[in-house]
């Protein structure tokens, strides 16, 4: 780990300092009952099914990894924060976000979902998001259910995005399946079909305000509603 009173001097404007060899793995295998902050040199691995308890804030500046077969529940009143330009969020298992809970990716290198995120709460991501083959993001229709993705969301072949709550996602690149079912658009949404067999299933949606448009493009074909 990098300790206090150490000065790192770069060799020039193009110098890259790689902290990978200094990363410390932190296995979390029980319920989190107090607020904690993990540094940029720590990889937080969720190895057992557990809860972030109500009233706690867990801040990760390094990397969060939710292992396959594991369920991480963010309870109502709890907050999970990812906040560093080099941070990563890797979801191979399941993250369940209860109504009244928050997942805030304030800054990150990327968010990758090979497992599942199911949310009745608030998801706010200032990063790119990729839903991999077999992965899914489901935004339920709870009163406070919403998703914000500010830097683009890609659904790969075999991946799925289902929105039944409020969505602020300007750019979706779709190679898999995107479903809007009672979705509430809180801004313009553009879905770009990027592969043969990509599916957009528009069951119903409304706009949170006048002037918000849904646009679906597929090469020369453009659908606008």
Secondary structure as GFF3:
##gff-version 3
##sequence-region A 1 225
A	DSSP	three_ten_helix	20	22	.	.	.	ID=ss1
A	DSSP	beta_strand	24	28	.	.	.	ID=ss2
A	DSSP	beta_strand	36	38	.	.	.	ID=ss3
A	DSSP	beta_strand	42	46	.	.	.	ID=ss4
A	DSSP	beta_strand	50	52	.	.	.	ID=ss5
A	DSSP	beta_strand	57	60	.	.	.	ID=ss6
A	DSSP	beta_strand	63	66	.	.	.	ID=ss7
A	DSSP	beta_strand	71	74	.	.	.	ID=ss8
A	DSSP	beta_strand	79	83	.	.	.	ID=ss9
A	DSSP	beta_strand	88	91	.	.	.	ID=ss10
A	DSSP	beta_strand	94	97	.	.	.	ID=ss11
A	DSSP	beta_strand	102	107	.	.	.	ID=ss12
A	DSSP	beta_strand	110	113	.	.	.	ID=ss13
A	DSSP	beta_strand	116	119	.	.	.	ID=ss14
A	DSSP	beta_strand	122	125	.	.	.	ID=ss15
A	DSSP	beta_strand	129	131	.	.	.	ID=ss16
A	DSSP	beta_strand	136	139	.	.	.	ID=ss17
A	DSSP	beta_strand	146	149	.	.	.	ID=ss18
A	DSSP	beta_strand	153	155	.	.	.	ID=ss19
A	DSSP	beta_strand	160	163	.	.	.	ID=ss20
A	DSSP	beta_strand	166	169	.	.	.	ID=ss21
A	DSSP	beta_strand	171	174	.	.	.	ID=ss22
A	DSSP	beta_strand	177	185	.	.	.	ID=ss23
A	DSSP	beta_strand	189	193	.	.	.	ID=ss24
A	DSSP	beta_strand	199	207	.	.	.	ID=ss25
A	DSSP	beta_strand	214	218	.	.	.	ID=ss26
A	DSSP	beta_strand	221	224	.	.	.	ID=ss27
###
